[in-house]
Amino acid sequence: MIIRKLLVATLFITSSICKPQAYLGPLPLSEMSLKTIYHHFPNYGPTPNRFQVMQVDTPTQPYYVQSEIGTAYRPNSKFLEQVFAMRRSNKLLRTNQKSAELIPSPYLLPDVTDQESVLSLAEMSFNAYTELGKDGQWYDLGSKWRINSTFGWESDGMRGHVFGNTDNSHLIISFKGTSAGLFNGEPSGEKDKLNDNLLFSCCCGKVNRGWTAVCDCNDSKNQYQCDQQCLDKTISKAELYYDYAAHMYLDVADKYPGATIWLTGHSLGGAVAALLGQTFGVPAVSFESPGDRLASERLHMPRAPGAKNLPIWHFGHTADPIFIGVCTGPTSGCFYTGFAMEARCHTGKVCVWDTVKDNGWRVNVATHRIATVIEDILKKPDKFPLPKCKVQEDCQDCGLWTFKDGRDILTAANTAACM
């Protein structure tokens, strides 16, 4: 523990240096313990936008993650003050983040070339689907990384777990992804559908004329035309998991100032982790998340000067139609459950197993389950070594769509009048 604190101190003493620091070797891991359970109520619940807190103690068996020193892009203090003010007033996190200045800073990052670390993060993502005290499968994560806290809604909404070491100097938040309601109608399915279709489809899940979208921004006369101004307005007022996850992150950051925080999650939870990673400048590792770049643009995320080197990694395989952005239309498994997952471009870097070409897998929504990645890929390293993580080059979302914006016409008219 003393060695770790010295390394962290060295890291922050050199925080004014933009270049990554020399790798100082593996950081020793400390015992983890379950400290707190959080429950976040939705705005229509008995106690809107409030946390329920319970102290618990649940021992588990050891497992490991590996750290290394790299660069994160942190927002300036002015932006953070604005975000904390919005949190105190229970407002949705709606601010033009593109104006936020991002500062390159040395930070402890996950070693995504370490098999055991990636497996551990995947297991954390899996466990975010399971509430403590509920029946269901639970991966034993271990006393090195015991569950630190659990937060979320019992049925409809975002849920996740906070894992921490003994002194809470290193925390990992895992977020629940799209529920099994995609397959079997569990309660949180409808709220998941709103979030998925609003952020990861081209125009609110409007894939044909017979489809009921989650907004009315599609042109009734043109299937592939969307009103951008309508879309922005809808998103600005929508109750998104991103907002509640942001409040949760800020609560954890408030309680443990100076702690190293990582984010992870599967599917929708992984995309939320990546979006928060961009907002707060912390590392994020997602598993089988839909393309988050489209959502990032719609939420007006800041663009770091080294955007291609953001400490955000997306693990997935080519047989997963949600990860590659083709889970849409009447021939897809998503269609009949009301999902249109069209976004395929990711921020940061993608780490892709080409299971279709190299292993003969067929594209099927059933392979989207996090258990598939854990049991059939990560636990078979000889057959599925970790892929090299790369920036997605020349990636385009919604190529068939036209996004019409009346504000552009108004601006052009005003410019012409001034000439």
N, C-alpha and C positions, 0 to 999 in steps of 0.2 A: 504494500500500500504506500509506503514512504517513497519507493522508487517511482511508482505511478504519479504521485503528487509532484515529485521533482520534474518529471517529464512534462506534465501538464503546465507547471510553472514556467519551464523553459519555453514551452510553446507560446504562452501568452506574453511573455517578456519580449518575444520576437514578433509580436503580432503586427508591427508596422512594416514588416518585410513582406512584399507581395509574392515572392517566389516560394515554392514548397521547401520546407526544411529537410535536411538530410534524414533519412530513415534511421531511427534510433533503436531499432530492434523491437521484438514483441513486448507488449505491455502486460504485466502480470494481472491476472484476473482475481477478483475478490469474491467472497461468498455473497450470494444474492438472497433476498428474503421478500416475502409478500408483505407490504406495509399497509396499503390502503386500497379500498374498493371505491371507485367513483361511479355514480349513476347520474347521467345528464338527462334531465327531462325535456321533452320537446315543448314548443311554445304553446301547444294546446293542452298540455297536461295539467295535473292538479297544482303543481308549483312550477310555472313556466320558467324556462331558462335557468334552472337552479341545479346545483350539484348536491347529490346525497353522498355523504362520506362515511365509510365504515372502516374501522381498524381490524385487520385480520392477520393470521399467521399460518401460512401453508408451506411446509418444507417440501423441496423437490430435489432431484438428483442432479449432479453436475454436468455441464456441457460448456462449450467455449465459443467465443468470437475473437477474431484477431483485429487489432487496430494498426494504423500507420498514419504518419503525419503527411498532410497534403494541404490543399488550398480550398477554402470555402469562400463564398461571396455573400457577406453579411450586409443587411440594410443599415442605413445610418440611424442615429438615435432619434432624429426628428420623426422619421417614418414610424419607428417603434412606439414612440410616445403617442402618435396618432392612433395606432392600432390598439394600444392599451386603453386609450380613452373610449374607443368604440366598444371594447369589451366591457368596460365598466358600465356603460349605458345600455348593454345588451343589444347593440346594433349589429346588423349583418356586416361582414367585412367587405364593404364596397368602397374602394378608393382607387384612384388611378395609380396603380403601383408602378407604372412605367416611369413616373417621375421620381421614384425612390432611387437614391444613389446607393449602389452596391459597392462595397469595399472588399477587395481581396485580402483574406486573412488566413494565416496558418490555422489548421484545425485538425483534430483527430478524426480520421476517416475509416470506414470499414475496409478491410482488405478483401476485395471481391475476387481475388485470385486464390483465396484459401477455401478449399472445399468444405471444411467443417464449419467455417463461419457462415457461408452462404446457406448451408443446410440448417444451421441454427436459426437464422433469420427467417427462412421458409417455415420452420416449425412454429416460430413465434406468430407468423402470419396466419398459420392454420389455427392456432389456439385462440386467436381473436374472435373466431366464430362461436366459441363455446363459453357460456357463462359459468362461473363457479357455482357449484351446487346443483347444476343441471346435468341431466343425463347426456352423454355424448362422448365421443372419442377425445382423448387429451394426450398430446405428446408430452412425455416427461422431459422437461427442459433442464432441470438440474440445479443444484445448490450454487453453482457458479453464477447462474443467471436465473434466479427465482423470480416469480411474478412479483412486481413491485406494487402495482395497482391495476384495477379494472374499472373502466368507466363505460357508460353508454346507456341505451334505452332497452328495457326488457323486451319490447317487441319491435316497434317501428322506429328505426333510426340508426345512428352511428354508434358503434361499440368498439372498444379497443382495450389493450392492456399496456401498462407501463412496467418494464423490466429494469431493475437497477442493481448495481453492485452494493457492497456493504455500506459504504459511506455516501451513496447516491451521487458520486462524482461522475458517473457514466450511466446514462439512461437510454433505453430503447423503447419507443412507442410503436406498437403494432395496431393497425386499424382493420376493422372488419370490412370485408368486401361485399360484393353483391351476394345477397343471401341465397339459400337453397330455394327460395321462392321462385327463382328462375326455372327450377325444375319441378318443385312440388307444392308451390303456393304457400310457403311460410309467411307469417304476418308482415315482415318488413319488405316483402316483394314490391308493393305498390310504391313505397317511398324510394326504394332502389331504382324503380323504373323511371320515376321523375328525374332523379339525379343522372342516371346513365343516359337517358334520351336527350336531356337538355344540354349536357356537356360533351357527350361522345358520339352523337349522331349529327348529321349535317344540318338538319332543320327540325329539331324537336321530335325526331322519330317518325317523320313523314316519309314513308317509303313507297306508298302508292295511294291512289285516290280513295280506296276503301279503308285506309288506316286512320285511326284516331290518334292524333299527335298530342303531345303534352303542352303545346302552345298553338296559337292561330297565326303564325308568321309565314306560313307557306302560301304562295300565290295559287288561288283556286283554279286559275286558267293555265298555269305552267307548273308542272310537277316538280321541276328542278330549279325553281326560283324562290328565294327566301328573303324576307324583309329584315335587313340587318338591324335597323333601328328598333323594330319590334322585338327582335331576339335579345338585343342589349337590355331593353326595358324589362323583358320577362326575367332575365337572369338577375338583374339588379334587385328584383323584388322576391325572387324565389328563395325558399328555405332549403339551402344546400347543405349536404354533409360537410363540405369544405369549411363552412362557417363554424359549425359546431366543433369540428376537429381542431380548427384554429383556436377556439376558446379553450379547448382542452389542453392544447400545446402551451398556450400562454399561462394556464393555471399551473402546469408542471414546471415551466420555466420560472414562474414566480416563486414557487416553493423551493426550487433548487437552483438559485442563481449561480452562474459560473460552471454548472454541470455541462459535460459533453452530452449532446442529445442526438440520437439517430432516429430515423423514421422508417417504418417498413409496413408492408401490407400486401394483400392479394386482390387482384381484380380491381373493383371500385376502390377498395381500401388502399391498394398500391398507388392508384392514380391520385388519390387524396394525399397520400404521403409525399408523392413527387411534387404536387402543387404547394403543399406546405413547405417542402424543402426549398422551393424557389422563393416563397414569400419570406421565410425567416432565415434563409441562408444556412441550412443545416443539411447533412447528408441524408439521402433517402435511397432505399433499395426496394424495388417493387417486383412482384411476381405475377406474370400474366395480366398485366394491366392493359386496358385499352389505351390507344394513343392519347397522351395527355397534352400534346402541343396545342391542339385545337382549343381545349378547355383553358389552357394557359393564356391564349390570345383573347378568349372571350372574357376572362376575368382580369384582363389588362395587367398581367404579371410583369414585374421588372425584367429587363434584359441585362444580364451581367456582361461586362466587357469581354469575359472569357466564357461566353455561353456554352460553347462546345465542350468546355472542360468542367461544367457544373458537376459537383459530386452527387450525381443522380444516376442510378443504374436500373435498367429494366430487364429482368430475366424472363424468358419465355421460349416457346417452341413453335415451329411452323405448322403444326397440326391443330393449333388452337385458333379458331376463327375470330375470337374476340381480340386476342393479342395482335393478330395480323390485320384486323379491321375489315373482315368480310362476313361478319355475323349479322346479315341483314337480308331482307327479301324473302319471298315465300318458300325458297328451298333451304333456308337456314333454320337451325334449332331455336334461334332467338325470336324469329318472326311470330311463332304461335304463342309465345309468352309475353309479347308486347314490347320487346326490346329491339332496338336498331343500333348495333354497335359498328359504326362506320369509320371512326377515327383510327388511323394506323401509325401516325407519326408521333414519335416520342421525343421528349426533351432529354438532355444529358446524353447517355449512351445506352445502346441496347446490347444485350448479351444473349445470343440466339442459338438454340440447338436446332439444327435443320433435321428434325425427326422425319419429315416427309421424304426428303431426298436420301438421307443417310441411313434411315432405319425403316423405311417403308410404311410409316404411319399414314393414316388417312385423316383428312381434316374433319373434325367432329367436335361439337361443342362439349361433349362429355369429357374430352381431354383437358378442358379448361379448369377442372377442379385442382386445387392446390395439392391434394393428396397425390395426384398423378405426378406432379413435379417432384414431390418428396420421395414417394415409393418407387416410381418407375424411372426416374432420372437421377436425382441427387444421391440416392442410396446405391446407385450403380455406377460409380466413378470410372471403372475400367471401360464400360461401354459408352458412358456419357461424360467425358471430361468437361471441365468448365470451359465454356466458350470464351473467346476473346471479345471484350466489350468495345463497341465501335459507335461512332456518331452516325446517325442515319443521314446519308447524303441524298440529295435530290428527291426528298420525300414530299408528296403533296396529298393533302386531304381534300375530299369533296370536289374532285376535278370536274364532275358533271354539273355542279351547281353554280348558279349566279346569285350573288348576294347584293341585292339592290338596297341602296341607302339614300333616303330622301334628303338627308343632311348634306350629302355631296352635291345634290342638285341645287339646294339652297345656297351653299357656299359658292358654287360656280356662278349663280345668278347675282349674288352680292358683289362678286369680283368684277363681273361684266358691267354692273351698274356704276362701279367706281372708275372705270376706264374712260 
